[in-house]
């Protein structure tokens, strides 16, 4: 496997760059892949689960390039994408797709039989952590211990974008760890613990938004060039078989789970998620299914208060009375507001790097000529659908609370006190074996300091 890893990290990106630039013919790529993979074990079942996960990452990147170069050679190839993989792998010359399927099974993670979001981003990159003060709130491990980020072409654009995706998902993991015990009713939805967890979640979402808007503000030389994103990076998200599900940010399980926890639901949204299932790990889908079967937090809290399905008919005095009986209402409103703002930031990124540049191309007659369309996301969502989702996330059942002063709501939720502490931060973990995720009850309300009041300090990890 070291030889395969070395090829994917060095010669493969260079070969991809040369083929895309027209300096070398695309037919060289399958020849190079066959040579690079010739020394692999005769059967994937000889690999340990960790070795299988590493090889899934490596062969996933190689497979994406095989598919892209094959489909770019002739538009007719797009109808039979699987023919790109008619080459032998390993000592026993197993067909590429069969070998990859065996590796996916050997991971023990229920990985799809093609490249996937989980392996391309989470497994590929080093472990990441979210910290608040001295408390580690969440971690997302990787499967390599070399600190590298494997990419298609070795360009900085891809490294930075992969890093943004994994760091963002780590923040999202911390948010869901804070919210899940409330949704599971192991924490009283109107209790002080829930208020604290919701306040922490709101601040983590705000940090997530700043991370993404900060990335968008980077100069082109330090961030992501729209042309590279559209013409190079996205064009590797091709089908391996007709109708399969390529990797996409829309397959981020933490973002999907947060929508479900917060009760966000469009007509047909569940059917859309079911279509994404083949692109998820088995455990990810199991977790999402469990969340789907529970009411979202707004519905749960309003039912607890006997307040109907939303607060739109309440007067300011009536809203204050509800807040007095359950301050968690203010904290949940702040979470929903922060969630909507994150959604707006993601839409801004999609417009900046995809939809707006493609409109410019359409106006100038350049069109949309890639093997992967730039007029919609990889999973088929277009700009109008994403705009509808952003509006829906802003039209939540607690939106009537925006009529009250924000400072009052933040004080009730303890957010103002949280902001006086060291802010949350996300980072790549030091090079050591990453710890497992903290349990879902990791965010606990801290005991007040001597002589002080409680609820204002960040959570401690148990």
Secondary structure as UniProt FT lines:
FT   HELIX           2..9
FT   HELIX           11..21
FT   HELIX           27..37
FT   TURN            38..39
FT   HELIX           44..46
FT   HELIX           49..73
FT   HELIX           75..85
FT   STRAND          88..89
FT   TURN            90..93
FT   STRAND          94..95
FT   HELIX           96..106
FT   HELIX           118..123
FT   STRAND          128..132
FT   TURN            133..134
FT   STRAND          135..140
FT   HELIX           156..183
FT   TURN            184..185
FT   TURN            189..190
FT   HELIX           192..216
FT   TURN            220..222
FT   HELIX           226..228
FT   HELIX           229..233
FT   HELIX           234..236
FT   TURN            242..243
FT   HELIX           249..251
FT   HELIX           253..261
FT   TURN            262..263
FT   TURN            267..268
FT   HELIX           269..276
FT   HELIX           277..279
FT   HELIX           282..292
FT   HELIX           297..305
FT   TURN            312..313
FT   HELIX           316..325
FT   HELIX           328..350
FT   HELIX           351..355
FT   HELIX           356..364
FT   TURN            378..379
FT   HELIX           383..394
FT   TURN            397..398
FT   HELIX           399..403
FT   HELIX           406..413
FT   HELIX           415..418
FT   TURN            419..420
FT   STRAND          425..428
FT   TURN            440..441
FT   TURN            450..451
//
